[in-house]
Amino acid sequence: MAPLAEGIPWQRDSCYVCGAPAALGELREDGARHLRCLQCGAVWRVPRLRCPSCGNEDHATLSTLSEEGRRGTRRVEACERCRRYVKVIAAAAPTPDEMLLLEDLATLHLDAVARERGFARY
């Protein structure tokens, strides 16, 4: 299905192929943000400064969270309006489908950071 939908704009927090919630975000070298589906591996581009869950574009209410004392290539992007978040990793290229679950597991500490602050995952 993914090749058939290429070029069709999709800016929601759920997968356009299977409907599952986005599991991870990827911030690519060109600055583009893509969401990834753990169920089927689909990838779709979303605006960087926009909440895919509620459409909020107010940068004052969009925040970035990281584990205390650790800044790096993995973080949480959260929306103060809808209280939803997505984990985002820096990626030069799309993460191979078979590695998505491992990336999700490797960032479990970020789920704890977000939940501590009252956010829920997409």
Secondary structure as the mmCIF struct_conf table of DSSP 4:
data_model
#
loop_
_struct_conf.conf_type_id
_struct_conf.id
_struct_conf.beg_label_comp_id
_struct_conf.beg_label_asym_id
_struct_conf.beg_label_seq_id
_struct_conf.end_label_comp_id
_struct_conf.end_label_asym_id
_struct_conf.end_label_seq_id
HELX_RH_AL_P HELX_RH_AL_P1 ALA A 2 ALA A 5
TURN_TY1_P TURN_TY1_P1 GLU A 6 GLY A 7
BEND BEND1 ILE A 8 ILE A 8
BEND BEND2 ARG A 12 ASP A 13
STRN STRN1 SER A 14 SER A 14
TURN_TY1_P TURN_TY1_P2 TYR A 16 CYS A 18
HELX_LH_PP_P HELX_LH_PP_P1 ALA A 20 ALA A 20
STRN STRN2 PRO A 21 PRO A 21
HELX_LH_PP_P HELX_LH_PP_P2 ALA A 22 ALA A 22
STRN STRN3 LEU A 24 ARG A 28
TURN_TY1_P TURN_TY1_P3 GLU A 29 ASP A 30
BEND BEND3 GLY A 31 GLY A 31
STRN STRN4 ARG A 33 ARG A 36
TURN_TY1_P TURN_TY1_P4 LEU A 38 CYS A 40
STRN STRN5 VAL A 43 VAL A 46
TURN_TY1_P TURN_TY1_P5 ARG A 48 LEU A 49
BEND BEND4 ARG A 50 ARG A 50
TURN_TY1_P TURN_TY1_P6 PRO A 52 CYS A 54
HELX_RH_3T_P HELX_RH_3T_P1 HIS A 59 THR A 61
STRN STRN6 LEU A 62 LEU A 65
TURN_TY1_P TURN_TY1_P7 GLU A 68 GLY A 69
BEND BEND5 GLY A 72 THR A 73
STRN STRN7 ARG A 74 CYS A 79
TURN_TY1_P TURN_TY1_P8 GLU A 80 CYS A 82
STRN STRN8 ARG A 84 ALA A 91
BEND BEND6 ALA A 92 ALA A 93
HELX_LH_PP_P HELX_LH_PP_P3 PRO A 94 PRO A 96
HELX_RH_3T_P HELX_RH_3T_P2 ASP A 97 MET A 99
HELX_RH_AL_P HELX_RH_AL_P2 LEU A 100 ALA A 106
TURN_TY1_P TURN_TY1_P9 THR A 107 THR A 107
HELX_RH_AL_P HELX_RH_AL_P3 LEU A 108 GLU A 116
TURN_TY1_P TURN_TY1_P10 ARG A 117 GLY A 118
STRN STRN9 ALA A 120 ARG A 121
#
